[in-house]
Amino acid sequence: MDRLARMALLADFYGPLLTDKQRAVWDLHYEQDLSLGEIAEAEGTSRQAVHDLLKRTEKILTSYEEKLGLISRFLTEHEGLVAALEVLQGFSPQDFRSGEGWERLQAARAKIESLLAATET
């Protein structure tokens, strides 16, 4: 996973645990793509202070993930759903003796697709 995607996941999962200042600077840098200098000017502080705040915030978020493992669990579950969906997509109506079995399979497939769609937003 690339760095930007990891930072986005950290913020998605643990961002509400940050202070308002940490969240605001994180958003300006990672979501709004502002440079450290631009953020420093907007916040009325130094570039070094912004850099330090971002590094501390990254350490805090990483620490939360190390302790709680929510992102790791999320990614594992997502991979499992993708694998299950691939198995279900391999079935055809001819694999079932009754239409009811096929309908249950399609219902399971729809549920997994729904869960996957929810994890990708």
Residue pairs with C-beta under 8 A, 6 or more apart in sequence:
1 9
4 30
7 30
7 58
8 30
9 71
9 74
10 58
10 61
10 62
10 64
10 65
10 71
11 26
11 27
11 30
11 31
11 61
13 64
13 65
13 70
13 71
13 74
14 60
14 61
14 64
14 65
14 68
14 70
15 23
15 26
15 61
17 60
17 64
18 26
18 57
18 60
18 61
21 53
22 53
22 56
22 57
22 60
24 43
25 39
25 43
25 50
25 53
25 54
25 57
26 54
26 57
28 34
28 38
28 39
28 42
29 36
29 39
29 50
29 54
34 42
36 47
36 50
36 51
36 54
37 47
39 50
40 46
40 47
40 49
40 50
43 50
65 71
65 72
74 119
77 119
78 116
78 119
81 112
81 115
81 116
81 119
82 116
84 112
85 109
85 112
85 113
85 116
88 105
88 108
88 109
88 112
89 109
91 102
91 105
93 99
93 102
95 102
96 102
96 105
